[in-house]
Amino acid sequence: MAHADAYLFTGGRVADADGTRTADVAVVDGEIAAVGDPDTVERAVEDVPDEHLERVDASDRVVAPGLIDAHVHAMMDGRPDVSTAVSDSDYTASYRATSNLEAAVSAGVTTVRDLGSRGTLALDAGEAVAAGQIDGPRVLACGRNVIMTGGHGNWFGREADGPDEVRKAAREQLKAGADVLKCMATGGVLTEGAVTGAPELTPEELAAFTDAAAPTDTPTAAHAHGEAGIKNAVEAGISSVEHGTFMDREAAEMMAERGTYWVPTASALRGIVDNGVEAGIPEDAVAKAEDAADRFDDAWDHALDAGVPIAMGTDAGTPFNFFEEIPQEMAYMVDYGLPPERALEAATVNAADLLGLDNVGRVAEGYQADLVVLDADPTEDVEAWQDPDAVFARGERVE
């Protein structure tokens, strides 16, 4: 990343959850210092020496918040068969994670939430980004997923059976520094033999899981495809349902009533269904993904009708779901019926709220300077996210 003490964006517009308006933007020491008319914004940088101030001509462009992806796997690289990564060394996984994070931030993704990697890989990656040792988005992570013995993702998860063991497994992740706790409430697509929608952790185990998170007010996430697993997770007080592919009307209404976020991860299904067995994806995974895709349209209808809060997430790292292509999720969400301005909200203020971040996701004074410069207004043209002219993460220009 390139560093200047301050940046001044002039001549353009600003687009965030508050709408689109003409405004200049000043960034000082990694924070947005002013947004508004040219005179006001100039005053915010008047004490910055010229050699430490970079002026960015934003004429005919739009300054927007960097994207927040609430569901990635930094250790995965989009290969057709994720099981082939099992034998990789921790060193190899670390190099892969470094490459993935650099690709994400270059694409305009300035915050990610890792929902399952081996050991402390993602937690360590977050510390490395924060220390400036590697380039990447801000990383929040869960450590290891808590799963039933032999359950979905067992090759990198923390297996646990019974409420006491699940509670202990969750506490282990908190001890390791987890920003969020993640569990598998149902089976999944990419674990051979797992039944995609079948409940895995029991209601009692899910209650113990959220109970472990409660004292520190740590957000929780549950991988859940089937209706029963979704409802079990919501009743246990889970913060977000990941995937939610078979969501029915009752589940959607429960989520809306309790404020449970949905992280749809459309990119994960599209990566598998669009490429198929011919591309090397295991036949079992393709068959399950095709079945899930048939139900996904209905899930969107139920969620939108009920008013379920939505946060953007991709499941980046799964087959043909690459970190450099994370912004494509915005277009997928619009394809499923979410207006472009609500897609922006899902990937900024909603995702920030879900992640427990109160100073990212807006172009506003006092917020972290996580910004992208786009050629078009993303509230009108969702494709604008896919090729940013410039990216700034924590106040530094991404090269």
C-alpha positions, 0 to 999 in steps of 0.5 A: 500500500502507498502512504500519505498523511492525507487525501483530498477527493474533489469534484465528484459525488459520494454514494453510501447508505444515506444516498448519492450527493455531490461532495468532496471528501478529506481523509487525514491519518486514516480517518474521514475528516470531512465530507461536504462542500469544497471550502469545508473539506479544504479546511480539514486539510489546511494544516497538512503540508503539501508533500504529505497531501495527495489530491484525488480528482474524482470528477465524473466519479463516485466515492463509496465505502469499501465492501464488507464480505461477511463470509470468506475462507481465507485458506481456500483458493477456489479450486474445484475440489476443496478436499485436495487442500487437506494435505497442504501444510500450514505454511502453504495455507498461509501463503494462500491466505496472504494471496487471497487477502491481497486479491480481495483488497485490490478488488475494493473489499476492505473488510472480511469475516473469515468463517472457518480456517485451520487453527489460528490461520485467519486470526493470525492473518488479521493481526498481520494485516493490522500490523502492516506486515501483509496487504489486505482488508481488515480481517475478523475471524472465528478461528475454527468452526464448531461442528458435530463429530463427522459433521460438515467441514470436519477436516478443519472444524472443532468437533464437539458433541453434547452441550458441555463439549460444544460450550467448551469448544466455543470458549476455546475459540474465544480464548484464541481471540475469535471475533465471532463464533461459527457453528454448523447447524446443518449439513453442507454441499462440500462435505462428501456424505453430508446431507445438505439440509439435515440438522447437525447440532441439536437445539440444546447444543446450539443453545450452549453455543450462543450461551458461550458467546453471551458474556462477551457479546460476541456475534455468532454465525450458523451455517444452515441450509435446511428449514429445521436447522435455520429455525433451530439456529434462530431460536438459539439466538444466533446472530446470522444464518449463513446460506439459508438456502431452503428458507421457508416463509416461517423461517423468514418471518422468525428471522425478521422478527428477531433481527437475525441476519441472512448472509446468502452467499449466492456466489458459492452456489453459482460457482459450483452450478455454473462450472459443474463436474466437467470443471473437476468439482466432485459429482456429489457436491454438484448434485447437492448444489443443483438441488439447493439452487432450485430452492434458492429463488424461493428463499429470496422471495420469502426473505424479501417479503418478510423483511429479513435483514441481509448482509453481503457474503460470498463464501469466497474460496469455495469452487470457482468463487475467487477473492478477486471476484467478490464484488460479483456478489452484488450483481447476484443479489440484484438478480435475486430481487434486491435493489442496487441501493439495498445491495449497497446497504447489505455490503456496507452498513448492514455487514458492519452492524453484523460484524459489530463495527460502528466506524466503517461502512459509510462515507462520513466524518469520523469513519475509517477511510475504507473507500473505493472510487467508482466510474458510476453510481452503484445505487443505479448500476450495480456493475460499478463495484466490479472495476474500481478506479482506486481503493483506499483501505484504512486511509492508505491507497492500495496499489 
